């Protein structure tokens, strides 16, 4: 902005100053006029990303965006966030790259680094491992160059997310504890959200690395930070994490208490995604602990509209599956099948394979327990296909990690070779041993996954065998009963024929004919039941037989 000086009697200076004022108004006014719609787009972005995107596209086309690079950079950044909410991650990455470049051109290194880190997180989400690592390292170098402590910490948080994603929990913890030390030295400089993320991430890593006691400590620290900095929107997720910890430790009452606290926090701050998720979790908890199916159904139905509003297809799919299980347990098989169909329709609309596999496994088991054997096998087959995708994805990630480690070590060896040839030979030997050990471990993982899949196939075959045995028992019963009933019927028909051959009065003859007709019909019915049993067992044989059509119609009168 222009610094105004006190005006004097020099006309030339006066006109120069007036010209500067006019130029300032012409250049700044269009930007100021567009700040209001930009703020509007930011405000509606979470609830209505499509609407926010329309506003941002109009702003991008406005003259002000071309005259102010920093303003244009902010438009790109917000567009990236909108595409992320919609689920178009390729477009998200494209917009964030544009934002980072535009911010750098306008010398706003802070925004440029934030856009780069955001792009790195998106690459992690869509499995672009190498690109994610390159973006995170680039942001970290830039933050170090400017000696910006807050951005260095943010970069290290992204780095820990990278290691966490690829199951290198040791490195993830190392990064997070380094960050924790930095923030403790100058805690007042850091926003509460960063301090909260550090403690929450520490809790997450300790949870998956099976150190539940440490995880609990860090989650509780995160809750204290939420309250200290009034970041109440995050409380619901933290109470949920604690509830899971207690549940896995078989502390059911503590788990239930924290799940309801998660719902209470979501209701207090009216966050649709959190409201839907918390209600779903309570419904799931009530089913898992064999409590009231009706209550579980109530919570699931209460949460479903919120999940639909938040467009959370993964959890909508999970909720439909749980609703079907609740209906089955209450004996409503037809309603359960409808809910399972709703679940199936959403399976391909999101790529959370682990989530899909879990609910399909539970649905298949519930169908089997309630006598819906065909559905049980059907969903078990779908689940096996999804488990293959999970297995392939995991194998590809592990193989990619091995290759990355190999390439990294190979570069280090080449650098060392220029310095010491003898030392290089020992390094190559060590690398080969390391690679052989890594490949051996990778082979073991593949074998273990194959063994688990084989076990599940064996379980399915046992269930199939049991169902076939039940069907055979039914067929055998029908065949046996038909034979047993036909024996006395043949006796009845034989006696009628004997009586007909004897000298009988005309009135007795008519009654004996009626009795024979009825006995013949009953015998035919018994033969049909026996044929049905033969059909079930695959032993039916078709044969040609002549009959008197006229006589048949007369007997039917």
C-alpha positions in Angstrom: 0.0 0.0 0.0 1.1 3.7 -0.6 2.3 5.7 2.4 0.7 9.1 2.2 2.7 12.2 3.0 1.4 15.6 4.1 0.5 17.7 1.0 2.3 21.0 0.4 1.9 23.9 -2.1 3.9 22.2 -4.9 1.3 21.6 -7.7 3.5 19.0 -9.5 3.8 16.9 -6.3 0.0 17.2 -5.7 -0.9 15.9 -9.1 1.6 13.0 -8.8 0.0 12.0 -5.5 -3.5 12.3 -6.9 -2.5 10.1 -9.9 -1.1 7.5 -7.4 -4.4 7.5 -5.5 -6.4 6.9 -8.7 -4.1 4.0 -9.7 -4.4 2.4 -6.3 -8.2 2.6 -6.4 -8.2 1.1 -10.0 -5.9 -1.8 -9.1 -7.1 -2.7 -5.5 -10.9 -2.1 -5.9 -11.5 -5.1 -8.2 -9.6 -7.4 -5.8 -11.6 -6.0 -2.8 -14.8 -6.5 -4.7 -14.0 -10.2 -5.2 -12.9 -10.9 -1.6 -16.5 -11.3 -0.5 -17.4 -14.1 -3.0 -14.0 -15.8 -2.1 -15.0 -15.8 1.6 -18.4 -17.0 0.6 -16.8 -19.9 -1.3 -14.6 -20.8 1.7 -17.6 -20.8 4.1 -19.8 -23.2 2.0 -16.9 -25.4 0.8 -17.3 -28.2 3.4 -21.1 -28.4 3.1 -21.5 -27.6 -0.6 -18.2 -28.2 -2.5 -20.0 -28.1 -5.9 -21.5 -24.6 -5.1 -18.1 -23.3 -3.9 -16.4 -24.6 -7.1 -18.9 -22.6 -9.2 -18.0 -19.4 -7.4 -14.3 -20.1 -7.6 -14.5 -20.8 -11.4 -16.2 -17.4 -11.9 -13.5 -15.7 -9.8 -10.8 -17.4 -11.8 -12.3 -15.9 -15.0 -12.5 -12.4 -13.5 -10.0 -9.6 -14.4 -8.9 -9.3 -10.7 -7.4 -12.8 -10.7 -5.1 -11.9 -13.7 -4.0 -8.7 -12.0 -3.2 -10.2 -8.5 -1.2 -13.5 -8.6 -1.6 -14.0 -4.8 -5.4 -13.8 -5.2 -5.3 -16.2 -8.1 -3.1 -18.6 -6.0 -5.8 -18.6 -3.3 -8.4 -19.4 -5.9 -6.4 -22.4 -7.1 -5.8 -23.5 -3.5 -9.6 -23.4 -2.6 -10.4 -25.1 -5.9 -8.1 -27.9 -4.8 -9.9 -28.2 -1.5 -13.3 -28.3 -3.3 -12.2 -31.1 -5.7 -10.9 -33.0 -2.7 -14.3 -32.8 -1.0 -15.9 -34.0 -4.2 -13.4 -36.9 -4.4 -11.7 -35.9 -7.7 -8.1 -36.3 -6.4 -6.4 -35.9 -9.8 -8.0 -32.5 -10.2 -7.2 -31.7 -6.6 -3.5 -32.4 -7.2 -3.6 -30.3 -10.5 -5.0 -27.2 -8.7 -2.6 -27.5 -5.7 0.4 -27.6 -8.1 -1.0 -24.4 -9.8 -1.5 -22.8 -6.4 2.1 -23.6 -5.3 3.6 -22.2 -8.5 1.5 -19.1 -8.4 2.3 -18.4 -4.7 6.0 -18.8 -5.4 5.8 -16.3 -8.3 4.2 -13.8 -5.9 7.0 -14.5 -3.3 4.5 -16.0 -0.8 6.7 -19.0 0.3 4.4 -19.9 3.2 1.4 -20.5 1.1 3.5 -22.2 -1.5 4.9 -24.7 1.0 1.4 -25.4 2.4 0.0 -26.1 -1.1 3.0 -28.4 -1.8 2.4 -30.4 1.5 -1.3 -30.6 0.7 -0.5 -32.0 -2.7 1.9 -34.5 -1.0 -0.9 -35.7 1.2 -3.2 -36.2 -1.8 -0.5 -38.3 -3.6 -0.2 -40.5 -0.5 -4.0 -41.0 -0.6 -4.0 -42.1 -4.2 -0.9 -44.3 -3.9 1.7 -42.1 -5.7 4.4 -42.9 -3.2 7.5 -41.5 -5.0 5.7 -38.3 -6.0 4.4 -37.8 -2.4 7.9 -38.2 -1.0 9.4 -35.8 -3.5 6.8 -33.1 -2.7 7.3 -33.5 1.1 11.1 -33.3 0.8 10.8 -30.3 -1.5 8.6 -28.5 1.1 10.9 -29.4 3.9 14.0 -28.0 2.1 12.1 -24.8 1.3 11.0 -24.5 5.0 14.6 -25.0 6.1 15.8 -22.4 3.6 13.5 -19.8 5.1 14.2 -21.1 8.7 10.4 -21.1 9.3 9.9 -23.3 12.4 6.1 -23.7 12.0 6.5 -24.9 8.3 9.4 -27.2 9.3 7.1 -28.8 11.8 4.2 -29.1 9.3 6.6 -30.7 6.8 7.7 -33.3 9.4 4.1 -34.1 10.2 3.6 -34.9 6.5 6.7 -36.9 6.5 5.4 -38.9 9.5 2.2 -39.5 7.6 4.2 -40.9 4.7 6.0 -43.4 7.0 2.8 -44.3 8.8 1.1 -45.0 5.4 3.8 -47.4 4.4 4.0 -49.1 7.9 7.4 -47.8 8.8 6.2 -47.0 12.4 9.7 -46.6 13.8 10.5 -43.7 11.5 7.1 -42.2 11.9 7.5 -42.1 15.7 11.0 -40.7 15.4 9.7 -37.8 13.3 6.8 -37.1 15.7 8.9 -37.1 18.8 11.4 -34.7 17.2 8.5 -32.4 16.4 7.2 -32.7 19.9 10.5 -31.5 21.3 10.6 -28.6 18.9 7.0 -27.5 20.0 7.8 -27.9 23.7 10.7 -25.4 23.5 8.4 -22.6 22.1 4.9 -23.9 22.6 3.3 -20.4 22.3 4.5 -19.9 18.7 2.5 -22.9 17.4 -1.3 -23.0 16.6 -3.3 -25.4 18.7 -4.2 -27.4 15.6 -0.6 -28.4 15.0 -0.1 -29.4 18.7 -3.3 -31.4 18.5 -2.2 -33.2 15.3 1.1 -34.2 16.8 -0.5 -35.9 19.9 -3.3 -37.5 17.8 -0.7 -38.9 15.3 1.4 -40.2 18.1 -1.7 -42.0 19.5 -2.5 -43.4 16.0 1.0 -44.8 15.5 1.2 -46.3 19.0 -2.2 -47.9 18.4 -1.2 -49.7 15.2 2.2 -50.7 16.7 0.3 -52.2 19.7 1.4 -49.9 22.4 -2.1 -49.1 23.8 -0.9 -47.5 27.1 1.2 -44.9 25.2 -1.6 -44.3 22.7 -4.0 -43.6 25.5 -1.6 -41.0 27.0 -1.3 -39.1 23.7 -5.0 -39.2 22.9 -5.8 -37.7 26.4 -3.1 -35.0 25.8 -4.8 -34.2 22.5 -8.2 -33.8 24.3 -6.6 -31.4 26.7 -5.2 -29.3 23.8 -8.7 -29.3 22.2 -10.2 -27.8 25.3 -7.3 -25.4 25.9 -7.4 -24.0 22.3 -11.2 -24.4 22.0 -10.9 -26.8 19.0 -14.1 -28.6 19.9 -14.7 -29.9 16.4 -12.0 -32.5 16.9 -13.3 -33.9 20.2 -15.7 -36.4 18.6 -12.8 -38.2 16.7 -10.6 -38.3 19.8 -13.3 -39.8 22.0 -13.9 -42.3 19.3 -10.2 -43.3 19.2 -10.2 -43.7 23.0 -13.4 -45.8 22.8 -11.6 -48.1 20.3 -8.7 -48.5 22.6 -10.9 -49.5 25.5 -12.9 -51.9 23.3 -9.8 -53.7 22.1 -8.7 -54.0 25.8 -12.1 -55.6 26.6 -13.1 -52.7 28.8 -16.6 -52.6 27.4 -18.1 -50.1 29.8 -15.3 -47.6 29.2 -15.6 -48.1 25.4 -19.3 -47.5 25.5 -18.8 -44.3 27.7 -16.3 -42.8 25.2 -18.4 -43.8 22.1 -21.4 -41.9 23.6 -19.1 -38.9 24.5 -18.0 -38.9 20.8 -21.7 -38.7 19.8 -22.3 -36.0 22.4 -19.5 -33.9 21.0 -20.7 -34.3 17.5 -24.3 -33.3 18.5 -23.0 -30.2 20.3 -21.1 -28.8 17.4 -23.5 -30.2 14.6 -20.9 -31.7 12.2 -22.8 -33.9 9.7 -20.0 -36.3 9.0 -19.2 -36.7 12.7 -22.9 -37.1 13.6 -23.3 -39.8 11.0 -20.1 -41.6 12.0 -20.8 -41.5 15.8 -24.3 -42.9 15.4 -23.0 -45.6 13.1 -20.3 -46.6 15.6 -22.8 -46.8 18.5 -25.1 -49.0 16.4 -22.1 -51.2 15.5 -21.0 -51.4 19.2 -24.5 -52.5 20.3 -24.6 -55.2 17.7 -21.0 -56.4 18.4 -21.8 -56.7 22.2 -25.1 -58.4 21.5 -27.2 -55.7 23.1 -30.5 -54.5 21.9 -30.9 -54.9 18.1 -33.8 -52.3 18.1 -31.6 -49.7 19.7 -28.8 -50.5 17.3 -31.3 -50.1 14.4 -32.4 -46.7 15.8 -28.9 -45.3 16.0 -28.0 -46.5 12.5 -31.1 -45.0 11.0 -30.4 -41.8 12.9 -26.9 -41.5 11.5 -27.7 -42.5 7.9 -29.1 -39.1 6.7 -26.0 -37.3 8.1 -23.7 -39.7 6.2 -25.7 -39.2 3.0 -25.5 -35.4 3.5 -21.7 -35.6 4.0 -21.5 -37.9 0.9 -19.5 -40.5 2.9 -20.1 -43.5 0.6 -17.8 -45.8 2.5 -19.6 -45.4 5.8 -23.1 -45.3 4.1 -22.2 -48.7 2.6 -21.1 -50.0 6.1 -24.3 -48.6 7.7 -26.6 -50.5 5.2 -24.7 -53.7 6.0 -25.2 -53.2 9.8 -28.9 -52.3 9.2 -29.3 -55.6 7.4 -27.6 -57.6 10.2 -29.9 -55.8 12.8 -33.0 -56.7 10.7 -31.9 -60.4 10.4 -31.4 -60.7 14.2 -35.0 -59.4 14.6 -36.3 -62.0 12.2 -37.1 -59.5 9.3 -35.4 -61.4 6.5 -37.0 -59.5 3.6 -36.1 -56.1 5.1 -32.5 -57.4 5.7 -32.2 -58.4 2.0 -33.2 -54.9 0.9 -30.5 -53.3 3.2 -27.9 -55.8 1.9 -28.8 -54.8 -1.7 -28.4 -51.1 -0.8 -24.9 -52.0 0.6 -24.0 -53.9 -2.5 -25.0 -51.0 -4.8 -22.4 -48.7 -3.0 -19.5 -51.2 -3.0 -18.0 -49.9 -6.3 -18.6 -46.2 -5.4 -15.5 -46.0 -3.2 -12.2 -47.7 -2.9 -12.0 -48.4 0.8 -11.4 -52.2 0.3 -10.6 -52.9 4.0 -14.0 -51.3 5.0 -15.8 -53.3 2.3 -14.1 -56.6 3.2 -15.0 -56.2 6.9 -18.7 -55.5 6.4 -19.1 -58.2 3.7 -17.5 -60.8 6.0 -19.9 -59.9 8.8 -22.9 -59.9 6.5 -21.9 -63.3 5.1 -21.6 -64.7 8.6 -24.9 -63.3 9.7 -26.7 -64.7 6.6 -25.3 -68.1 7.3 -26.3 -68.1 10.9 -29.8 -67.2 9.9 -30.3 -69.8 7.3 -29.7 -67.6 4.2 -27.1 -69.9 2.8 -27.2 -68.7 -0.9 -26.7 -65.1 0.2 -23.9 -66.2 2.6 -22.0 -67.8 -0.2 -22.7 -64.9 -2.6 -21.3 -62.3 -0.2 -18.4 -64.5 0.8 -17.4 -64.8 -2.9 -17.5 -61.0 -3.3 -15.4 -60.6 -0.2 -12.8 -63.0 -1.5 -12.5 -60.9 -4.7 -12.0 -57.8 -2.5 -9.5 -59.5 -0.3 -7.5 -60.4 -3.4 -7.4 -56.7 -4.3 -6.2 -55.8 -0.8 -3.6 -58.5 -1.0 -2.4 -57.3 -4.4 -2.4 -53.7 -3.3 -0.4 -54.5 -0.2 2.1 -56.7 -2.2 2.6 -53.9 -4.7 3.3 -51.4 -1.9 5.7 -53.7 -0.2 7.5 -54.5 -3.5 7.6 -50.7 -4.3 9.1 -50.1 -0.8 11.7 -52.7 -1.4 12.6 -51.2 -4.8 12.8 -47.7 -3.3 15.1 -48.9 -0.5 17.2 -50.8 -3.0 17.5 -47.7 -5.3 18.4 -45.5 -2.3 21.0 -47.8 -1.1 22.4 -48.3 -4.6 22.9 -44.5 -5.0 24.6 -44.3 -1.6 27.0 -47.1 -2.8 27.8 -45.3 -6.0 28.7 -42.1 -4.0 30.8 -44.1 -1.6 32.5 -45.8 -4.6 34.0 -42.5 -5.7 35.6 -42.1 -2.2 36.7 -45.6 -1.2 36.6 -48.6 -3.5 37.4 -51.1 -0.8 34.6 -49.8 1.5 32.3 -49.9 -1.5 32.7 -53.7 -1.9 31.8 -54.3 1.7 28.7 -52.1 1.3 27.6 -54.0 -1.8 27.9 -57.3 0.1 25.8 -55.8 3.0 23.3 -54.5 0.5 22.9 -57.9 -1.1 22.4 -59.6 2.2 19.9 -57.0 3.2 18.1 -57.4 -0.1 18.0 -61.2 0.2 16.7 -60.9 3.8 14.0 -58.4 2.6 13.0 -60.6 -0.3 12.8 -63.6 2.1 10.6 -61.6 4.4 8.4 -60.5 1.5 8.1 -64.1 0.4 7.0 -65.0 3.9 4.3 -62.3 3.8 3.1 -63.6 0.5 3.0 -67.2 1.9 1.1 -66.1 5.0 -1.5 -64.2 3.0 -1.9 -67.3 0.8 -2.3 -69.5 3.9 -5.0 -67.2 5.3 -6.9 -67.2 2.0 -6.7 -71.1 1.9 -8.0 -71.3 5.5 -11.0 -69.1 4.5 -11.6 -71.3 1.4 -11.6 -74.4 3.7 -14.1 -72.8 6.0 -16.4 -72.0 3.0 -16.0 -75.6 1.7 -17.0 -76.9 5.1 -20.1 -74.7 5.2 -21.0 -75.8 1.6 -20.6 -79.5 2.6 -22.9 -78.9 5.6 -25.5 -77.3 3.4 -25.3 -80.2 0.9 -25.7 -82.7 3.7 -28.8 -81.0 5.0 -30.2 -81.0 1.4 -29.4 -84.8 1.1 -31.0 -85.5 4.5 -34.2 -83.8 3.3 -34.2 -85.8 0.0 -33.6 -89.1 1.8 -36.4 -88.3 4.3 -38.8 -87.6 1.4 -37.8 -90.8 -0.4 -38.1 -93.0 2.7 -41.5 -91.6 3.7 -42.8 -92.0 0.2 -41.7 -95.7 0.1 -43.1 -96.3 3.6 -46.5 -94.8 2.7 -46.7 -96.5 -0.6 -46.5 -100.0 0.9 -49.8 -99.8 2.9 -51.4 -98.0 0.0 -50.6 -101.0 -2.3 -52.2 -103.2 0.4 -55.4 -101.1 0.3 -55.6 -101.1 -3.5 -55.0 -104.9 -3.5 -57.8 -105.6 -1.1 -60.2 -103.4 -3.1 -59.3 -105.4 -6.3 -60.0 -108.7 -4.4 -63.3 -107.4 -3.1 -64.2 -106.3 -6.7 -63.5 -109.8 -8.0 -65.9 -111.4 -5.4 -69.6 -111.5 -5.8 -70.7 -108.1 -4.5 -73.9 -106.3 -4.4 -74.4 -103.4 -6.9 -74.4 -100.8 -4.1 -71.1 -102.2 -2.7 -69.6 -102.2 -6.2 -70.1 -98.4 -6.5 -68.5 -97.7 -3.1 -65.5 -100.0 -4.0 -65.0 -98.1 -7.3 -64.9 -94.8 -5.4 -62.5 -96.2 -2.9 -60.2 -97.6 -5.6 -60.2 -94.3 -7.5 -59.3 -92.4 -4.3 -56.5 -94.9 -3.4 -55.1 -94.7 -7.0 -55.0 -90.9 -6.8 -53.3 -91.0 -3.4 -50.7 -93.5 -4.7 -50.1 -91.1 -7.7 -49.5 -88.2 -5.3 -47.0 -90.4 -3.2 -45.2 -91.3 -6.5 -45.0 -87.5 -7.3 -43.3 -86.8 -3.9 -40.9 -89.7 -4.6 -40.1 -88.1 -8.1 -39.5 -84.8 -6.4 -36.9 -86.5 -4.1 -35.3 -88.1 -7.2 -35.1 -84.6 -8.8 -33.3 -83.2 -5.8 -30.8 -86.1 -5.9 -30.4 -85.9 -9.7 -31.8 -89.4 -10.3 -35.0 -88.5 -12.2 -35.6 -90.4 -15.5 -38.3 -89.3 -18.0 -40.4 -92.1 -19.5 -43.2 -92.3 -22.1 -46.5 -93.8 -21.0 -49.9 -94.1 -22.8 -53.2 -93.3 -21.1 -56.9 -93.2 -22.0 -57.8 -89.5 -22.2 -61.5 -90.1 -22.4 -61.5 -92.3 -19.4 -59.4 -89.8 -17.6 -61.9 -87.0 -18.2 -64.8 -89.2 -17.1 -63.1 -90.1 -13.8 -62.5 -86.3 -13.2 -66.2 -85.5 -13.3 
